[in-house]
Amino acid sequence: MTSRREPTGPSSPPPSLPDDAAMEPGARPAKRSSGAAKAPAEPGGSPKRGRWAPPTLPTEPALYDGPFPFYRRPAEEGRFSLDAQRCYHPDARQLRYFAPPRAERPEPAFDLRHGYRDLYVRRDEGRREGLEHLLQWVAGNRDRLRAQGDAAGRPVNADFVTWRGHLTKVLTTPYESQEGWLLAVSLFRGTLYVSEVETPVARQQREQRSDMLQELAYMGYKFERYMCADTPDGSPDPTGVVNTNEAFCTVVRTRLGSHSLLFAGEVDCADPRGAWPEPPACYVELKTCKELHSPAQRRSFYRYKLIKWWAQSFLPGVSRIVAGFRAPDGSVAALETFETMKIFQLIRGDRGCWKPAVCMNFCEAFLAFLKKVVTEDDPQLVHLFAWEPGSPVSYTQHRGSEHIFLPAWYVETMSGGKSPD
């Protein structure tokens, strides 16, 4: 791709919706669906199995092809930051601000390779953090998260607590053909906690990642340095160190069907001059992708990459994705903006492409599956839900094992013990 199809920035603001309004592609309020996918009544809807075999959940897209389910407009519940040493702070100190260039083709060109060898501090990906930082935020805000009324006694007024990235993987499952996943789930005081476990394949890929792939990952972070400023009226400083320990996260509350969700996700920047000033709509997701030179390449981009971009931004209510299309020399050849709520318009003419409703209907069915399977309230009991392309979602149970992921300090704190320092 050598030119853009649409200007950088929104063409029109989304319609005003009340906080409890539903969301669907196109920003039209969705009617509540009773499981439009008609997911089989028995979890997984598998044919009758051996009497000792656990139920499974199928993932074929056709099973979930129906009207868009009810999805409440996400509301930001809180924020937190991780500093250069990966230390948690209950504030927005790491929030950066969208400061794009005036031209569609940056001049001078962004050099995404600059600093890779000497200005790059990498997060230790071998250290599995799980829900640690999100749980720190939950514990620090437990007084206002406590359930009232019929659910009184539940310390977190949500059916599920997890990371946005875990839900993104669930959403895209019906169309994923390469990477499986493994999710650990525990029920603790009325809330299901969902944490990702690194699969053996993913671990091998991480440990054997080529220098080329590592440099491509760096380019994505470097792009953010060119597009973000430290203050609302500031200018980007692309010459600084790229430190992937640093992060700003939003904590979002929403509902999918009958399932209430509390999840956190990293945010790249906020637009101080955008049409949507309030979070989470003010946030902007920044992405990089190789140049697209033909209609076939763009079609492939829509089918296989845009689905993940859409899911990642749609879940927390991020309004825009700004992509930098990179040339072979590592420069940014063009910028393109995708409005999250209009992405469906780019793919609906392609019959073989993914459907947002299928993704959301499957996620709703998956959450119902978790509720049906994980019924014993015990943080020491872990259910591992596994999925590989071409197979249904299955699970195994583990008690008192190395799979326990809710830390003792959190269990004590949320059970009425002392607050963590």
C-alpha positions as CSV (number, residue, x, y, z in Angstrom):
1,M,0.0,0.0,0.0
2,T,1.4,3.4,-1.0
3,S,-1.5,5.7,-0.2
4,R,-4.4,5.8,2.2
5,R,-8.0,5.2,1.5
6,E,-9.3,7.5,4.2
7,P,-8.0,10.5,6.1
8,T,-6.4,10.1,9.5
9,G,-8.9,10.8,12.2
10,P,-12.6,10.2,12.7
11,S,-15.1,11.1,10.0
12,S,-18.0,11.4,12.4
13,P,-18.5,10.8,16.1
14,P,-20.5,7.8,17.3
15,P,-24.1,8.4,18.2
16,S,-24.6,9.3,21.9
17,L,-25.6,6.2,23.9
18,P,-26.6,5.9,27.5
19,D,-24.1,4.1,29.7
20,D,-26.3,1.0,29.7
21,A,-26.8,1.0,26.0
22,A,-25.8,-2.0,24.0
23,M,-23.1,-2.0,21.4
24,E,-22.8,-3.7,18.0
25,P,-20.8,-2.9,14.8
26,G,-22.0,0.4,13.3
27,A,-22.8,1.7,16.8
28,R,-26.5,0.8,16.5
29,P,-28.0,-0.3,19.8
30,A,-28.4,-4.1,19.7
31,K,-31.5,-5.9,20.9
32,R,-30.9,-8.4,23.7
33,S,-30.3,-11.8,22.2
34,S,-31.1,-15.0,23.9
35,G,-28.0,-16.7,22.4
36,A,-28.6,-16.0,18.8
37,A,-25.9,-18.5,17.9
38,K,-28.3,-21.2,19.1
39,A,-25.3,-22.7,20.9
40,P,-26.3,-26.3,21.8
41,A,-28.1,-26.6,25.1
42,E,-25.5,-29.1,26.4
43,P,-22.2,-27.4,26.8
44,G,-20.4,-28.0,23.6
45,G,-23.5,-29.7,22.2
46,S,-21.5,-32.7,21.4
47,P,-23.2,-35.9,20.5
48,K,-23.7,-38.3,23.4
49,R,-20.3,-39.2,24.8
50,G,-18.9,-41.9,27.1
51,R,-20.3,-41.5,30.5
52,W,-17.0,-40.4,32.0
53,A,-16.1,-37.9,29.3
54,P,-16.4,-34.2,30.2
55,P,-18.5,-32.0,28.0
56,T,-16.8,-29.9,25.3
57,L,-17.6,-26.7,23.5
58,P,-17.5,-26.7,19.7
59,T,-16.0,-23.7,17.8
60,E,-17.3,-24.0,14.3
61,P,-18.4,-20.5,13.1
62,A,-21.7,-21.7,11.6
63,L,-22.9,-22.7,15.1
64,Y,-22.7,-19.1,16.3
65,D,-23.9,-17.3,13.1
66,G,-26.9,-15.2,14.3
67,P,-27.9,-11.7,15.4
68,F,-25.4,-9.7,17.4
69,P,-25.8,-10.4,21.2
70,F,-26.4,-7.8,23.8
71,Y,-23.1,-6.0,24.8
72,R,-23.3,-3.1,27.1
73,R,-21.3,0.0,26.3
74,P,-18.0,-0.4,28.2
75,A,-17.4,2.0,31.1
76,E,-14.0,2.8,32.5
77,E,-14.0,1.7,36.2
78,G,-10.4,2.7,36.9
79,R,-6.8,3.0,35.7
80,F,-3.3,1.9,36.7
81,S,0.3,2.2,35.5
82,L,3.4,0.0,35.3
83,D,6.7,1.9,35.5
84,A,10.1,1.2,33.9
85,Q,10.8,-1.5,36.5
86,R,7.4,-3.0,36.0
87,C,6.2,-1.7,39.4
88,Y,2.5,-1.1,39.9
89,H,1.0,2.4,40.5
90,P,-2.7,3.1,41.0
91,D,-2.7,6.1,38.8
92,A,-2.4,7.3,35.2
93,R,1.3,8.3,35.2
94,Q,2.1,6.2,32.2
95,L,-0.7,7.6,30.0
96,R,0.5,9.1,26.8
97,Y,-1.2,11.4,24.3
98,F,-1.9,11.0,20.6
99,A,0.2,13.4,18.6
100,P,0.1,12.3,14.9
101,P,2.0,14.0,12.1
102,R,0.0,16.4,9.9
103,A,0.7,14.5,6.7
104,E,-0.6,11.1,5.6
105,R,3.0,10.1,4.7
106,P,5.2,11.2,7.6
107,E,8.0,13.6,6.6
108,P,10.7,13.0,7.6
109,A,9.9,9.3,7.4
110,F,9.6,7.4,10.7
111,D,12.6,5.0,11.1
112,L,11.2,2.1,13.1
113,R,14.5,0.3,13.2
114,H,16.3,3.2,15.0
115,G,17.5,2.3,18.5
116,Y,16.8,-1.5,18.2
117,R,20.4,-2.4,19.2
118,D,21.1,0.2,21.9
119,L,17.8,1.9,23.0
120,Y,15.7,-1.1,23.8
121,V,14.8,-2.4,27.3
122,R,12.7,-5.6,27.0
123,R,10.3,-6.9,29.5
124,D,11.2,-10.3,30.8
125,E,8.6,-12.4,29.0
126,G,9.7,-15.5,30.8
127,R,8.2,-14.1,34.0
128,R,4.5,-15.1,33.9
129,E,2.6,-12.3,35.7
130,G,-0.9,-13.8,35.4
131,L,-3.5,-11.5,36.9
132,E,-1.1,-10.0,39.4
133,H,-1.4,-6.3,38.5
134,L,-5.1,-6.4,37.8
135,L,-5.6,-8.1,41.2
136,Q,-3.6,-5.3,42.9
137,W,-6.1,-2.8,41.4
138,V,-9.1,-4.9,42.5
139,A,-7.8,-5.2,46.0
140,G,-7.1,-1.5,46.2
141,N,-10.7,-0.7,45.1
142,R,-12.6,-3.5,46.9
143,D,-14.7,-1.1,48.9
144,R,-16.5,0.2,45.8
145,L,-16.5,-3.1,43.9
146,R,-18.4,-5.0,46.6
147,A,-21.8,-6.4,45.5
148,Q,-25.0,-5.1,47.0
149,G,-28.5,-6.4,47.2
150,D,-29.1,-10.0,46.2
151,A,-25.4,-10.5,45.6
152,A,-24.3,-9.0,48.9
153,G,-21.3,-10.8,50.3
154,R,-19.6,-11.1,46.9
155,P,-16.4,-8.9,47.3
156,V,-16.3,-8.2,43.5
157,N,-19.5,-7.4,41.8
158,A,-18.7,-9.2,38.5
159,D,-19.2,-12.6,37.1
160,F,-15.7,-12.6,35.5
161,V,-12.4,-10.9,36.2
162,T,-9.7,-11.2,33.5
163,W,-7.4,-9.4,31.0
164,R,-8.8,-8.0,27.8
165,G,-6.2,-10.0,25.9
166,H,-7.6,-13.3,27.1
167,L,-11.1,-12.4,25.9
168,T,-9.6,-11.3,22.6
169,K,-8.3,-14.8,22.1
170,V,-11.7,-16.2,22.9
171,L,-13.5,-13.9,20.5
172,T,-11.3,-14.8,17.5
173,T,-11.3,-18.6,18.3
174,P,-13.9,-19.6,15.6
175,Y,-11.7,-18.2,12.9
176,E,-8.2,-19.0,14.3
177,S,-6.3,-21.7,12.4
178,Q,-2.8,-21.3,13.8
179,E,-2.5,-20.8,17.6
180,G,-4.3,-22.6,20.4
181,W,-4.7,-21.4,23.9
182,L,-4.9,-22.5,27.5
183,L,-6.9,-20.7,30.1
184,A,-7.0,-21.3,33.9
185,V,-10.2,-20.6,35.7
186,S,-11.0,-20.5,39.4
187,L,-14.2,-19.6,41.2
188,F,-13.6,-17.5,44.3
189,R,-16.3,-15.9,46.4
190,G,-18.8,-15.8,43.6
191,T,-16.5,-14.5,40.8
192,L,-14.8,-16.5,38.1
193,Y,-11.1,-15.5,37.5
194,V,-9.6,-16.3,34.1
195,S,-5.9,-16.3,33.6
196,E,-3.8,-17.5,30.6
197,V,-1.3,-20.3,30.8
198,E,1.5,-20.4,28.3
199,T,1.2,-23.4,26.1
200,P,4.3,-25.5,25.3
201,V,4.1,-24.4,21.7
202,A,3.9,-20.8,22.6
203,R,6.8,-21.2,25.1
204,Q,9.0,-22.8,22.4
205,Q,8.1,-20.0,19.9
206,R,9.0,-17.3,22.5
207,E,12.3,-18.9,23.4
208,Q,13.3,-19.6,19.8
209,R,12.0,-16.3,18.3
210,S,14.2,-15.1,15.5
211,D,16.0,-11.8,15.5
212,M,13.8,-10.6,12.6
213,L,10.6,-11.3,14.6
214,Q,12.1,-9.5,17.7
215,E,12.9,-6.5,15.5
216,L,9.4,-6.5,14.1
217,A,8.0,-6.4,17.7
218,Y,10.3,-3.5,18.5
219,M,9.1,-1.6,15.4
220,G,5.6,-1.6,16.9
221,Y,6.8,0.0,20.1
222,K,9.0,2.4,18.2
223,F,5.9,3.5,16.2
224,E,4.3,4.5,19.4
225,R,7.3,6.7,20.2
226,Y,6.7,8.6,16.9
227,M,2.9,9.0,17.5
228,C,2.7,9.8,21.2
229,A,3.6,12.7,23.5
230,D,4.0,12.7,27.3
231,T,1.7,15.7,27.7
232,P,-1.6,16.7,26.0
233,D,0.1,19.6,24.3
234,G,3.5,18.0,23.8
235,S,5.4,16.6,20.8
236,P,6.7,13.1,20.3
237,D,10.3,12.3,21.2
238,P,11.2,9.3,19.1
239,T,14.9,9.4,20.2
240,G,14.3,8.0,23.7
241,V,14.6,4.5,25.1
242,V,11.9,2.0,24.2
243,N,11.1,0.3,27.5
244,T,8.4,-2.4,27.2
245,N,8.1,-2.7,31.0
246,E,6.1,0.5,30.9
247,A,2.3,0.4,30.5
248,F,-0.9,2.3,31.1
249,C,-4.0,0.1,31.7
250,T,-7.7,0.9,31.7
251,V,-10.1,-1.2,33.8
252,V,-13.4,-1.7,32.1
253,R,-16.8,-2.9,33.3
254,T,-19.4,-4.2,30.8
255,R,-21.9,-7.0,30.2
256,L,-22.2,-9.6,27.4
257,G,-25.6,-11.2,27.5
258,S,-26.2,-12.3,31.1
259,H,-22.4,-12.2,32.0
260,S,-21.0,-9.2,33.9
261,L,-17.3,-8.6,33.1
262,L,-14.5,-6.6,34.8
263,F,-11.3,-6.7,32.7
264,A,-8.2,-4.6,32.2
265,G,-6.2,-3.9,29.0
266,E,-3.2,-1.9,28.1
267,V,-3.9,1.3,26.2
268,D,-1.5,3.0,23.8
269,C,-2.6,6.6,24.2
270,A,-5.5,9.0,24.6
271,D,-6.5,11.7,22.0
272,P,-6.9,15.0,23.9
273,R,-8.4,16.7,20.9
274,G,-10.6,14.0,19.5
275,A,-14.3,13.9,19.0
276,W,-14.8,11.5,21.9
277,P,-13.2,13.1,25.0
278,E,-14.3,10.6,27.6
279,P,-12.6,7.2,28.3
280,P,-12.6,4.6,27.0
281,A,-13.7,6.1,23.6
282,C,-10.9,8.7,23.8
283,Y,-8.3,5.9,23.6
284,V,-6.4,5.2,20.4
285,E,-4.8,1.8,19.5
286,L,-1.6,2.0,17.5
287,K,-0.6,-0.8,15.1
288,T,2.0,-1.5,12.5
289,C,1.7,-3.7,9.4
290,K,3.7,-4.3,6.3
291,E,2.7,-2.3,3.2
292,L,-0.2,-3.6,1.1
293,H,0.4,-3.4,-2.6
294,S,-2.5,-5.3,-4.1
295,P,-6.3,-5.9,-3.5
296,A,-5.4,-9.6,-2.7
297,Q,-3.0,-8.4,0.1
298,R,-5.6,-6.0,1.5
299,R,-8.2,-8.8,1.4
300,S,-5.9,-11.0,3.3
301,F,-5.2,-8.2,5.8
302,Y,-9.0,-7.8,6.4
303,R,-9.5,-11.5,6.9
304,Y,-6.6,-12.5,9.1
305,K,-5.2,-9.4,10.9
306,L,-8.1,-7.0,11.2
307,I,-10.2,-9.5,13.2
308,K,-7.6,-9.3,16.0
309,W,-7.4,-5.5,15.8
310,W,-11.2,-5.2,15.9
311,A,-11.6,-7.6,18.9
312,Q,-8.9,-6.0,20.9
313,S,-10.4,-2.5,20.5
314,F,-14.1,-3.4,20.5
315,L,-14.1,-5.1,23.8
316,P,-13.0,-2.1,25.9
317,G,-14.7,0.5,23.7
318,V,-11.6,2.0,22.1
319,S,-12.8,4.1,19.2
320,R,-9.9,4.1,16.8
321,I,-7.0,2.1,15.5
322,V,-4.3,4.0,13.7
323,A,-2.0,1.8,11.6
324,G,1.5,2.6,10.3
325,F,2.2,0.6,7.1
326,R,5.9,-0.1,7.0
327,A,8.2,-0.3,4.0
328,P,10.9,-3.0,3.7
329,D,13.5,-0.5,4.9
330,G,11.6,-0.1,8.2
331,S,10.2,3.3,7.4
332,V,6.4,4.2,7.7
333,A,5.1,4.6,4.1
334,A,1.5,5.6,5.1
335,L,-0.9,6.0,8.0
336,E,-4.5,4.7,8.0
337,T,-7.2,5.1,10.5
338,F,-9.8,2.4,11.2
339,E,-12.9,3.4,13.3
340,T,-13.6,0.4,15.4
341,M,-17.4,0.5,15.1
342,K,-17.1,0.7,11.3
343,I,-14.7,-2.1,10.6
344,F,-17.6,-4.5,9.9
345,Q,-18.3,-2.3,6.8
346,L,-14.9,-3.3,5.3
347,I,-15.6,-7.0,5.5
348,R,-19.3,-7.6,5.1
349,G,-19.0,-7.9,1.3
350,D,-16.6,-10.8,1.7
351,R,-18.6,-14.0,2.2
352,G,-15.6,-16.0,3.4
353,C,-14.6,-13.4,5.9
354,W,-15.1,-13.3,9.7
355,K,-18.3,-12.0,11.3
356,P,-18.3,-9.9,14.5
357,A,-21.6,-11.5,15.6
358,V,-20.0,-15.0,15.4
359,C,-17.1,-13.8,17.6
360,M,-19.4,-12.3,20.2
361,N,-21.9,-15.2,20.2
362,F,-19.1,-17.7,20.7
363,C,-17.6,-15.6,23.6
364,E,-21.1,-15.5,25.2
365,A,-21.4,-19.3,24.8
366,F,-17.9,-19.8,26.2
367,L,-18.6,-17.7,29.3
368,A,-21.8,-19.8,29.9
369,F,-19.7,-22.9,29.5
370,L,-17.3,-21.7,32.2
371,K,-20.2,-21.0,34.5
372,K,-21.7,-24.5,34.0
373,V,-18.4,-26.3,34.5
374,V,-16.7,-24.3,37.3
375,T,-19.2,-24.4,40.2
376,E,-17.1,-25.2,43.3
377,D,-16.0,-22.0,45.0
378,D,-12.4,-22.7,45.9
379,P,-9.3,-20.8,44.8
380,Q,-7.3,-23.9,45.2
381,L,-9.3,-25.6,42.5
382,V,-8.3,-24.8,38.9
383,H,-10.0,-25.8,35.7
384,L,-7.8,-25.6,32.6
385,F,-9.7,-25.0,29.5
386,A,-7.7,-25.9,26.4
387,W,-8.3,-25.3,22.7
388,E,-6.4,-26.2,19.6
389,P,-7.4,-25.3,16.0
390,G,-9.8,-27.9,14.6
391,S,-10.8,-29.2,18.0
392,P,-13.6,-28.2,20.5
393,V,-12.8,-26.5,23.8
394,S,-12.1,-29.1,26.5
395,Y,-11.1,-28.9,30.2
396,T,-9.3,-30.7,33.0
397,Q,-9.5,-30.2,36.8
398,H,-6.5,-29.6,39.0
399,R,-6.5,-29.2,42.8
400,G,-3.6,-28.0,44.9
401,S,-1.3,-28.0,42.0
402,E,1.2,-25.7,40.3
403,H,-1.7,-24.3,38.3
404,I,-3.1,-22.2,41.2
405,F,-2.9,-18.6,40.1
406,L,-4.8,-16.6,42.7
407,P,-2.1,-15.4,45.2
408,A,-2.5,-16.1,48.9
409,W,-2.3,-12.3,49.6
410,Y,-5.3,-11.7,47.4
411,V,-7.4,-14.5,48.8
412,E,-6.7,-13.3,52.3
413,T,-7.4,-9.6,51.5
414,M,-10.7,-10.4,49.7
415,S,-11.7,-12.7,52.5
416,G,-11.5,-9.8,55.0
417,G,-7.9,-10.1,55.9
418,K,-5.3,-7.3,56.1
419,S,-4.8,-5.0,53.0
420,P,-1.6,-5.5,51.1
421,D,1.0,-2.8,51.4
